[in-house]
Amino acid sequence: MRNHSKPAVEAAFLNVQNAAKYMGISVNTLYVWRHRRQGPPSFRMGPGGRVMYRRDLLDAWLSEQQQADSRSNPALNPLNKAPQQCERRRAA
């Protein structure tokens, strides 16, 4: 007999705990980033004002972080650039 289970629905919005787990970081790190306004975009949702993250914005933010890292982005790696030639100054 075949198992006809439905595929799991991925949530579009994640609470702090799930967002931290999704990103592979601690909940505390996510709270510190939010406090310093340097992490992924978040918002408050519902009457209780729960902090939430949109999954697509988490993915976009993570991608931006990867592109900004010279180890991940060859265009930013200084070792991939041609050496600059110094111009010699002539005495007047």
Rosetta constraint file for C-alpha pairs under 8 A:
AtomPair CA 11 CA 55 HARMONIC 7.60 0.50
AtomPair CA 12 CA 54 HARMONIC 5.85 0.50
AtomPair CA 12 CA 55 HARMONIC 5.42 0.50
AtomPair CA 12 CA 56 HARMONIC 7.42 0.50
AtomPair CA 13 CA 52 HARMONIC 6.35 0.50
AtomPair CA 13 CA 53 HARMONIC 5.52 0.50
AtomPair CA 13 CA 54 HARMONIC 4.56 0.50
AtomPair CA 13 CA 55 HARMONIC 5.82 0.50
AtomPair CA 14 CA 18 HARMONIC 5.56 0.50
AtomPair CA 14 CA 19 HARMONIC 5.39 0.50
AtomPair CA 14 CA 52 HARMONIC 5.53 0.50
AtomPair CA 14 CA 53 HARMONIC 5.10 0.50
AtomPair CA 14 CA 54 HARMONIC 6.26 0.50
AtomPair CA 14 CA 55 HARMONIC 6.65 0.50
AtomPair CA 15 CA 19 HARMONIC 5.94 0.50
AtomPair CA 15 CA 50 HARMONIC 7.40 0.50
AtomPair CA 15 CA 51 HARMONIC 6.20 0.50
AtomPair CA 15 CA 52 HARMONIC 4.60 0.50
AtomPair CA 15 CA 53 HARMONIC 6.26 0.50
AtomPair CA 16 CA 20 HARMONIC 6.04 0.50
AtomPair CA 16 CA 27 HARMONIC 6.58 0.50
AtomPair CA 16 CA 30 HARMONIC 7.36 0.50
AtomPair CA 16 CA 51 HARMONIC 6.41 0.50
AtomPair CA 16 CA 52 HARMONIC 6.23 0.50
AtomPair CA 16 CA 53 HARMONIC 7.25 0.50
AtomPair CA 17 CA 21 HARMONIC 6.25 0.50
AtomPair CA 17 CA 27 HARMONIC 5.91 0.50
AtomPair CA 18 CA 22 HARMONIC 5.94 0.50
AtomPair CA 19 CA 23 HARMONIC 6.16 0.50
AtomPair CA 19 CA 53 HARMONIC 6.67 0.50
AtomPair CA 19 CA 55 HARMONIC 7.86 0.50
AtomPair CA 20 CA 24 HARMONIC 5.92 0.50
AtomPair CA 20 CA 25 HARMONIC 5.16 0.50
AtomPair CA 20 CA 26 HARMONIC 5.72 0.50
AtomPair CA 20 CA 27 HARMONIC 5.37 0.50
AtomPair CA 20 CA 30 HARMONIC 6.45 0.50
AtomPair CA 21 CA 25 HARMONIC 6.28 0.50
AtomPair CA 21 CA 26 HARMONIC 7.29 0.50
AtomPair CA 21 CA 27 HARMONIC 7.90 0.50
AtomPair CA 25 CA 29 HARMONIC 6.67 0.50
AtomPair CA 25 CA 30 HARMONIC 7.37 0.50
AtomPair CA 26 CA 30 HARMONIC 6.61 0.50
AtomPair CA 27 CA 31 HARMONIC 6.30 0.50
AtomPair CA 28 CA 32 HARMONIC 6.15 0.50
AtomPair CA 29 CA 33 HARMONIC 6.13 0.50
AtomPair CA 30 CA 34 HARMONIC 6.15 0.50
AtomPair CA 30 CA 39 HARMONIC 7.10 0.50
AtomPair CA 31 CA 35 HARMONIC 6.11 0.50
AtomPair CA 32 CA 36 HARMONIC 6.16 0.50
AtomPair CA 33 CA 37 HARMONIC 5.85 0.50
AtomPair CA 33 CA 38 HARMONIC 5.17 0.50
AtomPair CA 33 CA 39 HARMONIC 4.71 0.50
AtomPair CA 33 CA 40 HARMONIC 7.94 0.50
AtomPair CA 34 CA 38 HARMONIC 6.39 0.50
AtomPair CA 34 CA 39 HARMONIC 5.76 0.50
AtomPair CA 34 CA 40 HARMONIC 7.66 0.50
AtomPair CA 34 CA 42 HARMONIC 7.64 0.50
AtomPair CA 40 CA 53 HARMONIC 7.91 0.50
AtomPair CA 40 CA 57 HARMONIC 7.18 0.50
AtomPair CA 40 CA 58 HARMONIC 6.01 0.50
AtomPair CA 40 CA 61 HARMONIC 5.73 0.50
AtomPair CA 40 CA 62 HARMONIC 7.98 0.50
AtomPair CA 41 CA 53 HARMONIC 6.82 0.50
AtomPair CA 41 CA 57 HARMONIC 6.92 0.50
AtomPair CA 41 CA 58 HARMONIC 7.54 0.50
AtomPair CA 42 CA 51 HARMONIC 6.63 0.50
AtomPair CA 42 CA 52 HARMONIC 5.67 0.50
AtomPair CA 42 CA 53 HARMONIC 4.85 0.50
AtomPair CA 42 CA 54 HARMONIC 7.33 0.50
AtomPair CA 43 CA 51 HARMONIC 5.60 0.50
AtomPair CA 43 CA 52 HARMONIC 5.50 0.50
AtomPair CA 43 CA 53 HARMONIC 6.67 0.50
AtomPair CA 44 CA 49 HARMONIC 4.75 0.50
AtomPair CA 44 CA 50 HARMONIC 5.17 0.50
AtomPair CA 44 CA 51 HARMONIC 4.53 0.50
AtomPair CA 44 CA 52 HARMONIC 5.97 0.50
AtomPair CA 45 CA 49 HARMONIC 5.03 0.50
AtomPair CA 45 CA 50 HARMONIC 5.35 0.50
AtomPair CA 45 CA 51 HARMONIC 6.47 0.50
AtomPair CA 45 CA 52 HARMONIC 6.59 0.50
AtomPair CA 46 CA 50 HARMONIC 6.58 0.50
AtomPair CA 53 CA 57 HARMONIC 7.42 0.50
AtomPair CA 53 CA 58 HARMONIC 7.06 0.50
AtomPair CA 54 CA 58 HARMONIC 6.31 0.50
AtomPair CA 55 CA 59 HARMONIC 6.32 0.50
AtomPair CA 56 CA 60 HARMONIC 6.23 0.50
AtomPair CA 57 CA 61 HARMONIC 5.97 0.50
AtomPair CA 58 CA 62 HARMONIC 6.08 0.50
AtomPair CA 59 CA 63 HARMONIC 6.14 0.50
AtomPair CA 60 CA 64 HARMONIC 6.23 0.50
AtomPair CA 61 CA 65 HARMONIC 6.28 0.50
AtomPair CA 62 CA 66 HARMONIC 6.27 0.50
AtomPair CA 63 CA 67 HARMONIC 6.22 0.50
AtomPair CA 64 CA 68 HARMONIC 6.14 0.50
AtomPair CA 65 CA 69 HARMONIC 6.48 0.50
AtomPair CA 66 CA 72 HARMONIC 5.99 0.50
AtomPair CA 66 CA 73 HARMONIC 7.32 0.50
AtomPair CA 67 CA 72 HARMONIC 6.37 0.50
AtomPair CA 67 CA 73 HARMONIC 5.44 0.50
AtomPair CA 68 CA 72 HARMONIC 7.84 0.50
AtomPair CA 68 CA 73 HARMONIC 7.03 0.50
AtomPair CA 68 CA 76 HARMONIC 7.72 0.50
AtomPair CA 69 CA 73 HARMONIC 6.09 0.50
AtomPair CA 69 CA 76 HARMONIC 7.39 0.50
AtomPair CA 70 CA 74 HARMONIC 6.34 0.50
AtomPair CA 70 CA 75 HARMONIC 7.41 0.50
AtomPair CA 70 CA 76 HARMONIC 4.71 0.50
AtomPair CA 70 CA 77 HARMONIC 4.73 0.50
AtomPair CA 70 CA 78 HARMONIC 7.90 0.50
AtomPair CA 71 CA 76 HARMONIC 7.90 0.50
AtomPair CA 71 CA 77 HARMONIC 6.56 0.50
AtomPair CA 73 CA 77 HARMONIC 6.79 0.50
AtomPair CA 74 CA 80 HARMONIC 6.91 0.50
AtomPair CA 75 CA 80 HARMONIC 7.24 0.50
AtomPair CA 76 CA 80 HARMONIC 7.98 0.50
AtomPair CA 77 CA 81 HARMONIC 7.37 0.50
